[in-house]
């Protein structure tokens, strides 16, 4: 019990939980935006890889950190546009297209890395984003080091939660996006383009996914290496269901997973010699599955999710 109190009462623990949650926040927001418009994007895992590699490589070649963020977003948007073309324009299976995008984006990223740096034996390092200590707030006891000493990309992720929530629930554009995921016929009846709204949502959502990968290479670490995404994209797909397609709950779900992951790292350090290490590695995923099972039955999913649309179609 004392071990648990020490872990959960530590500001460093909660700071780590927020850092671990940041790429998931970007990813879950991107997946949420796609699915709100009625399109499942299983390309998220590969888009994470593409964003991580593209952003890191751009910085390594001299584009600057924010230039790397822009390049990562453009890489994600490009794969999102391809997914949108296959699923929205051609009406192909969203599952198959998404898996294909993951394989394609991952392969292209690894190929680009190898061809750009053919003689490198260890990943080159860059100067990543540094934590920003917000004056006055960073000096607050507990809350200061836990929340107000994060990098710029973490603050960007938190800002995007508020922005996506505002757009979805407080603007005509958000109403149209939610409607196109529930009842696209009503959107067409209003003279709006169902395909245009879906394409815009998928491209924007994919750009956000890529920023999740960029965070890993440009903020959490300082290099790109194979396998660094480690299933985070698939976790984001599950977190969307956990969040019932709501941005606020998506943030909460990402923070829960971040806390689980930070917890297993610290718990392993405390009692790792007693329990096999694999148990600790499974812990955040097992807890996430349990949380998903508890809330999934009550999830209010978009009614037109996975349903292709053709102009003039009526249900």
C-alpha positions, 0 to 999 in steps of 0.5 A: 500500500505504501508503494502505491501511495508513493507512486500516485502521490508523486508529481513525477508520476503524473508528469510522465502519465501526461507525456505518455498520453500525449501521442495517444491524445493526437491519435484518438482525436484523429480517429474520432474525427474520421469516425464521426464522419462515418469513416473507420481509419485503420491506417492509424498505426502506419500514419503514426510511423510516417509522422514519426519518421517524416517529422524527425527526418525533416528536423534532421535535414534542417527544417526546424522543430515546427517545420518538422511538425508541419512535414509530419502533418502533411505526411499524415494528410497525404495518407489520409487523402489516399484512404479517403479516395479508396473508401469514399470515392471508390467505396472500397472496404474501409477495413481493407483500405486501412490495413493497406495504408498501415502496411504502405505507410510503414514500409515507405517510412522504413524504406525512406529511412534506409535510403536516406541514411544508408550507412548509419548504424545507430539512429542520428539524434536531433535536438527535441522540444524541451519542457516549458516551465510556465512562470508562476504556475510551474512553481505550484506545489505538485501541480506545477511539475506535474502539468506546467512543465510539459513540452509545446506539443503536449500543450498543442495536444490539449489545445486540439482537444478543446478545438475539436470539441468546440468545432464539433459541438458549437459550429455549423461545420461540426454539426455537418460532420456529426450529421454525415456520420449519422445520417448522410442523406439529411446532409445531402438534402441540405445541399452539402457534399457528403463526400467533401465533408468525409474527405476533409474529416479523414485528411484532417484526422490523419494529420492529427494522427501523424502528430502523435508519431511526431511527438515520439521522435521530436519530444519524447525521444530524439531519434527515429527507430523501428518499432517505436510506435508499438501498437499505439495506433491500435490503442487509439482505435479502442480509446475512441470506443471507450470515449463514446466518440466524445473529445473530452472522454477521449482525453480522459481515456488517453490519460488513463492509459498514460497513467497505467503505463507510467504505473507499470514502469514504476511498479516494475522498479519496486517489485520487479524482482518478484513478478516477471517483467512481462506481467508489468508490460501487459498491465496497461493493455489489460486494464484498457481492455477491462475499461473498454468492456465496461463502457463499450456496450453503452457507446453511442456510435455514429450510425453511418460508420463504415457505410459507403455513400453514393450521391442520391442514395436514400435509406 
